[in-house]
Amino acid sequence: GGLTITGTTSINTTGTSNTSLGNATGTVTLTGATGSTFVFNGVTVDVTEFNRLDGKDAALVDTNDAVNTAITGTGILASGSISTGFGSILTGNTITGTVLNGTTGINTGASAGTQRIDASGNLVNIGNLTSTGALTVATAANGNIVLNANGTGILDVQDNATFAGTMTVTGAITRWGLVLLTLVQPTLRP
């Protein structure tokens, strides 16, 4: 048979004994109005919070709560931002986008890596520059291009070189092999 109770009803609200409702084979349906709540161990769960669970099949994150666990399977994050104090983003995959803003520089390599571009845009700690086509180094506003071999190195040009402008040498020139110079015939005046 069944039991029907009408009116305001309390069950075991003042006792210390356990309360059980339902069994392993029958269904249990609890029906209540908008203001209905569940209170477990002093924590209240209301109807709004239960509605968040309706139709969900994955772990949920309440943005009002402090979450200090891994979030997996989120799909594409299409809005919002990652702010100060977020921590490291660890991935073995490629990160793509239109702008990568490294406020103190860009590093490569394991762990913290080695800085390759500093905050001013300078290349630092670079090994070799390799180009499959023409390599152009230019400056804005007629700036100088300085090749610094750190005092003990050399500038080694292994192929033909063309200097379209004036070449000024302020130090010694050491020659290996044949050097061909084109001399301009001076104009003689009486």
N, C-alpha and C positions, 0 to 999 in steps of 0.2 A: 504494500500500500504506500501511500504518500502522506506527507505532512504539510499542511498549509498554515502559515502564520501571517496574520494581518496586523498592521499597526507597527509602531516603533518597537524593535526587539533587540535585546542584548543577550549575547551568549558568552558566558565565562569571562566577563569583563573585570571581575574583582578577584577571581580565584587564581591560584598558581599552577593548577593542573594544565596539561597539554590539551589542545583542542584540535580535533580532526574532523574533516568534512570530506565526504566523497569516498570512493574506492577505486581500485585499479581497473575495473571493467566498465563502470558507468561513467557518463559524462557529467560535468559540473558546469552550470551556467550561472554567472552572477550578473545581475542587471541593476543598473543604477542610473541616476540622473547626472547632469553635467558636473555637479559639485562632488561627485563620489571620489573617495580616496582610499588607498591602502596605507596602513602604517605598520612597518616592520622595524623592530629594534630602534624605534624613535625616528625613523626616516619616513617621510610622507611621499607617496607617489600618487599624483593626481591624474585626472582623465586626460589632460593635455599631454602628459608624458607617456601615457599608454597609447595615445593616438600616434605618437612617433614610431612606435613599434609595429603598427598595423601595416602589413605588407612588406616589412623589411626582412631581408634574409642575410644580413651582414652586420658586423659590429658597428655600433653607432658612436659618434663623438658629440657630446653636448658642448657647444662653444662656451657655455657659461662655467664649465668645470675645468680644473687644471688637469691636463692630460700629459702623463709622463711615460707613455708606452708607445711602442711602434704602431704606426698606422700603415696597413698594407691593403692592396687591392682597391685603391681609391679611384682608379681611372685617371682621366685628364683633370688637372686642377685648372679651371678656366677663369677663376677670378680670385680676388684677394691678393695678399702680399706676404712675403716672408720678412719679418722685421728684426730689429736688433735683439740679440740674445737667443736667436733660434738655434744656433749651433751649426754643426757641419752637415752638409748634404753628401752622403756617401753613396755612390753608385758606380757600377762598372760600365754603365751605358753612356752614350753621348748626350750631352746637354746642349740643346739648340735654342736659338732665339734671335731676335733682331739686334739686341744690345747686351753685351756682357760688361758690367761696370765693376771693375776691381778698384775700390777706392784707395787701396794702398799698393796695388800692383797685381800682376798675374804671375802665378807660380806654376811649375810643372814638376812632375816626379812624385815619388812615394812620400807618405806622411805629409809634412808641411810643404815639401817640395823645395825647389830652388827658384828664386825670383828671376823672371825673364823680361818682364816689362815693369818699370817702376811707375810710381804715381804721376811722374811728369811725362811719361810716354817714351822714356829712353829704353833702348835694348840693353840688358845687362846679363852677364854670365852666358853669353851665346857662344856655342861651339863653331860650327861652320855655317856659312850662308850658301845654300845651293840653289841654283836657278836652272830651270829647263829652257828658258828663253833669255831675252835680253834683261839685264839687271841695271836699272836706272837708279842712281842716288842723286837726289836733287834737293835744293834748299829753297826756302821762300825768301824773298827780299834780298837776293844776292848774298846770302850767308856763305861762310866758309865750310868746306868739307875737310875734316882733319882725319887722316889715317895715322893712328898712333900705335906703333909696334912695341910700346912699353919700354923704350930705351935700348933694349938689346936685340929685338927682333928686326926683321927686314921686310920691305915691301917687295914681293916677288911677283913680277908680271911674266907669266910663262908663255904668252902668245903675243901676237902683234898688238901694238898699242898706238893709238892716234891721240895726239894732243892738239886740239883745234885752236887753242889759244896760246898765250905766252906761258912758258914754263920757267919758273924762277927757282934756282937751286941755291940754298943758303949754306949748305954743308958740302962736304967732299963727295965726289963721285968716284966710286971704285968700278973699274971696267973689267969684265971677263968677255973675251971674244972681240969681234969686230964691231965698231961703232961707226955708222955712216952719218955724217952731218951735211946738211945742205946749207951752204954759205951764200949769203946774198952779196952780190958784187956792189961794193960801195960806190957811191957817186963822187967822182973827183971834180973838184972845182979849182979853177986857175987862181 
